């Protein structure tokens, strides 16, 4: 449960004219221990919709679930434009396609929730050859932020603007659930098989979320970027867990679990609370637990060298991918030209 209540109707201001982007909006996850009918992303869409934003874009992979979310949101506020953008964050090509669709429809982005994620997946590589949890939770979001940064910066330059990026991390990153050194950069293009690997790989990706938020704040001070832990609850994120792991999690979280609505509170607070350094205010680059609490930082969170290494590694990997993807496009057009002119 959150340590304090958050009244969304009173605390969130009028959002007229604002454009919001939220990654993730998962529906219908079931197990013998829980039933979840919407994820934090979907709940965030609905909570924000009642405050009259101009547009809400949300990403995901399930068109049927997306249509259900759009219909339920329209019942709350028929005037808000809610648009679904297909996107698989583990696939960088899909991320680029999503960014193109968003940029074509959005002249501004005021609030960007990097909410989507996976947890405790078995060993595996993404389509682009990265450890799949790191690819989804960090690298996919990093590319989407990078591609949409021109829109975010343009919005930040407008009078009276308050652009924010809210990156969903996890308490797992602060509890020692990471490989030695925090992030094993040399192994990010491997499956990183190890004892307790599911959780260590997850914690590693969530630590990257915290560090990348800090780095983004330094690189783009005109935009307020923070990382948050939503709390503990069942949202469908646990769908990849083995039955035994689900049972252990169910037992160990008795009395600590939050509803999906409560899980959305910390992100909503980070997106809309006044900025500043005082208690209850949002300070760029910080990590917050529910609701609006800044816990004591662990060593990895304050490791500037690790933060810089993550930033450099991320930029180098994305630049290399962009170059490779660009060459593929060039060769595709060249092959088409050769095919059309061959006699």
C-alpha positions in Angstrom: 0.0 0.0 0.0 1.2 3.6 -0.7 2.4 5.3 2.5 0.0 8.2 1.8 -3.1 8.7 -0.2 -3.3 10.7 -3.5 -6.6 12.2 -4.5 -6.3 12.3 -8.3 -9.4 14.4 -8.8 -8.1 17.2 -6.5 -4.4 16.9 -7.0 -4.2 16.7 -10.8 -4.7 20.2 -12.4 -6.6 20.9 -15.5 -4.6 19.6 -18.5 -6.4 21.5 -21.3 -4.1 21.7 -24.4 -1.7 19.1 -23.1 -0.6 16.1 -25.2 0.3 13.0 -23.3 2.2 9.8 -24.3 2.1 6.6 -22.3 3.8 3.4 -23.2 1.9 0.3 -22.2 -1.8 -0.4 -21.6 -2.2 -4.1 -20.9 -5.5 -5.7 -20.3 -6.7 -9.1 -19.0 -4.1 -11.0 -17.1 -5.2 -14.0 -15.1 -3.7 -16.6 -12.8 -4.9 -18.9 -10.0 -3.7 -16.3 -7.5 -5.0 -13.0 -9.0 -7.1 -11.5 -11.7 -6.2 -8.2 -13.3 -8.3 -6.4 -15.8 -6.1 -3.4 -16.5 -2.4 -2.4 -16.1 -0.9 0.8 -14.8 -0.6 2.3 -18.2 -4.3 1.8 -18.9 -5.2 3.2 -15.5 -3.0 6.2 -16.1 -4.8 6.9 -19.4 -8.1 6.8 -17.7 -7.0 8.9 -14.7 -5.6 11.6 -16.9 -8.5 11.7 -19.4 -10.9 13.2 -16.9 -8.6 16.3 -16.6 -9.3 17.4 -20.2 -6.0 16.9 -22.0 -6.0 17.6 -25.8 -4.7 14.1 -26.8 -3.5 10.9 -25.2 -1.3 8.6 -27.2 -0.6 5.1 -25.7 1.4 2.2 -27.1 1.1 -1.5 -26.9 0.9 -4.7 -28.8 -2.8 -5.7 -28.4 -5.2 -3.9 -30.7 -8.3 -5.5 -29.2 -7.3 -4.5 -25.7 -6.4 -1.0 -27.0 -9.9 -0.6 -28.5 -11.4 -1.6 -25.1 -9.3 1.0 -23.3 -10.3 3.7 -25.8 -14.0 2.9 -25.4 -13.8 2.9 -21.6 -11.9 6.2 -21.6 -14.5 7.8 -23.9 -17.1 7.0 -21.3 -15.1 9.1 -18.8 -14.5 12.0 -21.2 -15.9 11.9 -24.7 -14.0 15.0 -25.7 -10.5 13.8 -25.2 -8.7 12.3 -28.3 -7.3 8.9 -27.4 -5.1 7.2 -30.0 -3.4 3.8 -29.9 0.0 3.4 -31.5 1.2 -0.2 -32.0 4.7 -0.7 -30.6 6.9 -3.6 -29.5 9.6 -2.0 -27.3 11.8 -5.0 -27.6 12.1 -4.4 -31.4 13.9 -1.1 -32.3 12.4 -1.1 -35.8 8.9 -1.2 -34.2 9.9 1.7 -31.9 11.0 3.8 -34.8 7.8 3.1 -36.6 5.8 4.1 -33.5 7.8 7.3 -33.1 7.1 8.3 -36.8 3.4 7.8 -36.2 3.4 9.8 -33.0 5.5 12.6 -34.5 3.1 12.8 -37.5 0.1 13.4 -35.2 1.6 15.3 -32.3 2.9 18.9 -32.6 3.7 18.8 -28.9 4.3 16.3 -26.1 3.9 17.6 -22.5 3.9 14.4 -20.5 5.8 11.2 -21.5 5.2 8.1 -19.3 7.8 5.4 -20.0 5.6 2.9 -18.3 5.7 -0.4 -20.3 7.9 -3.2 -19.2 8.5 -6.9 -18.6 9.6 -8.7 -15.5 11.6 -11.9 -14.7 11.7 -13.3 -18.2 13.6 -16.5 -18.9 17.0 -16.1 -20.7 16.5 -14.8 -24.2 17.6 -12.2 -26.8 15.6 -9.5 -28.4 15.2 -9.3 -32.2 18.2 -6.9 -32.2 20.4 -9.2 -30.2 20.2 -7.7 -26.6 19.2 -9.3 -23.4 15.4 -9.1 -23.7 14.6 -7.4 -20.4 17.2 -4.7 -20.9 16.1 -4.3 -24.5 12.4 -3.7 -23.5 12.7 -1.9 -20.2 15.6 0.4 -21.1 16.9 0.4 -24.7 13.5 0.6 -26.4 12.4 3.5 -24.2 15.8 5.2 -24.7 15.3 5.1 -28.5 11.7 6.4 -28.3 12.8 9.3 -26.1 15.7 10.0 -28.5 13.5 10.0 -31.6 10.8 12.2 -30.0 13.3 14.6 -28.3 12.9 17.3 -31.0 9.1 17.4 -30.2 9.8 17.4 -26.5 12.3 20.2 -26.8 10.0 22.3 -29.0 7.2 21.9 -26.5 9.6 22.9 -23.6 10.4 26.1 -25.5 6.8 27.2 -25.5 5.6 29.8 -23.0 4.2 28.3 -19.8 5.2 24.7 -20.7 6.2 22.1 -18.2 7.5 19.0 -20.1 8.1 15.9 -18.0 9.4 12.4 -18.6 8.4 9.8 -16.0 10.3 6.5 -16.3 8.9 3.5 -14.4 11.7 1.7 -12.5 11.3 -0.7 -9.6 12.3 -1.1 -6.0 14.1 -4.2 -7.2 16.9 -2.0 -8.4 17.5 -0.6 -4.9 17.4 -4.0 -3.1 20.6 -5.6 -4.5 18.8 -7.5 -7.3 21.4 -6.7 -9.9 24.6 -8.3 -11.2 27.9 -7.4 -9.7 28.7 -3.8 -10.7 25.0 -3.0 -11.2 25.0 -3.3 -15.0 27.1 -5.9 -16.8 27.7 -4.0 -20.1 29.9 -6.7 -21.6 27.1 -9.3 -21.3 24.2 -7.2 -22.5 24.4 -8.9 -25.9 24.1 -12.3 -24.3 21.3 -14.1 -22.5 23.1 -13.5 -19.2 22.4 -17.0 -17.8 23.2 -17.1 -14.0 21.8 -18.2 -10.7 18.8 -16.0 -10.0 19.1 -14.7 -13.5 15.5 -13.7 -14.1 15.5 -11.3 -11.2 19.1 -10.0 -11.6 18.5 -9.2 -15.2 15.2 -7.5 -14.2 16.9 -5.4 -11.5 19.7 -4.5 -13.9 17.2 -3.0 -16.4 15.4 -1.2 -13.6 18.7 0.3 -12.3 19.3 1.5 -15.9 15.9 3.3 -15.7 17.0 5.2 -12.6 20.4 6.1 -14.0 19.1 7.1 -17.4 16.6 9.4 -15.8 19.4 11.2 -14.0 21.4 11.4 -17.2 18.5 12.7 -19.2 18.0 15.5 -16.6 21.6 16.5 -17.1 21.5 16.4 -20.9 18.2 18.1 -21.2 17.7 20.4 -18.2 14.7 22.1 -19.9 12.7 18.9 -19.4 12.0 17.4 -15.9 12.9 13.7 -15.9 12.4 11.4 -13.0 12.1 7.7 -12.2 9.5 6.1 -10.0 8.6 2.9 -8.3 4.8 2.4 -8.7 4.4 0.0 -5.7 3.6 -3.7 -5.4 0.6 -5.2 -7.0 -0.7 -7.4 -9.7 -1.0 -5.9 -13.2 -0.2 -8.7 -15.6 3.5 -7.9 -15.3 3.8 -11.1 -13.3 2.3 -13.2 -16.1 5.8 -14.6 -17.0 6.5 -15.9 -13.6 6.7 -19.6 -12.9 3.9 -20.9 -10.7 6.2 -21.3 -7.7 7.5 -17.8 -8.1 3.9 -16.4 -8.2 3.1 -18.3 -5.0 6.1 -16.9 -3.2 5.3 -13.4 -4.4 1.7 -13.8 -3.4 2.8 -14.9 0.2 5.5 -12.3 0.7 3.4 -9.4 -0.5 0.4 -10.0 1.8 -0.5 -6.6 3.3 1.8 -4.8 0.9 -0.2 -5.0 -2.3 -1.8 -2.0 -3.9 -4.7 -1.8 -6.3 -4.1 -0.9 -9.9 -5.5 2.6 -9.2 -3.0 3.0 -6.3 -0.2 1.8 -8.5 -0.8 4.7 -10.9 -0.6 7.3 -8.2 3.2 7.8 -8.0 3.5 8.4 -11.7 0.6 10.7 -11.7 2.1 12.6 -8.8 5.5 12.9 -10.6 3.8 14.2 -13.7 1.6 16.9 -12.1 2.9 17.9 -8.7 4.7 21.3 -8.3 8.4 21.3 -9.1 11.0 22.1 -6.5 13.3 20.7 -3.8 10.9 20.7 -0.9 9.1 17.7 0.4 6.1 16.8 -1.8 7.7 18.6 -4.8 9.2 17.0 -7.9 12.9 17.4 -8.5 14.4 16.4 -11.8 16.8 13.4 -11.9 15.4 11.9 -8.7 13.9 8.5 -7.9 10.6 8.4 -6.0 8.6 5.7 -4.2 4.9 5.9 -3.5 3.7 8.6 -3.2 6.4 11.2 -3.8 8.8 9.8 -1.3 12.6 10.1 -2.0 14.3 7.1 -0.3 17.9 7.0 0.7 19.9 6.2 -2.5 22.0 3.1 -2.8 25.6 3.3 -4.1 24.8 2.3 -7.6 22.2 5.2 -7.9 24.8 7.8 -7.0 27.6 6.2 -9.1 28.3 9.0 -11.6 30.8 6.8 -13.5 28.1 4.0 -14.0 25.6 6.6 -15.1 28.0 8.1 -17.6 28.9 4.6 -18.9 25.2 3.8 -19.3 24.7 7.0 -21.2 27.7 6.4 -23.5 26.8 2.8 -24.1 23.2 3.6 -24.9 24.1 6.4 -27.4 26.7 4.2 -29.1 24.3 1.3 -29.4 21.5 3.4 -30.8 23.8 5.2 -33.2 25.1 1.9 -34.5 21.6 0.6 -34.9 20.5 3.7 -36.7 23.4 3.4 -39.1 22.7 -0.2 -39.7 19.0 0.4 -40.2 19.7 3.3 -42.6 22.1 1.2 -44.6 19.3 -1.5 -44.9 16.9 1.1 -46.3 19.5 2.4 -48.8 20.2 -1.2 -50.0 16.5 -1.9 -50.2 16.0 1.1 -52.5 19.1 0.2 -54.5 17.9 -3.4 -55.0 14.5 -2.1 -56.1 16.2 0.2 -58.6 18.4 -2.7 -60.0 15.3 -4.9 -60.2 13.3 -2.3 -62.0 16.0 -1.4 -64.5 17.3 -4.9 -65.2 16.8 -6.2 -68.7 
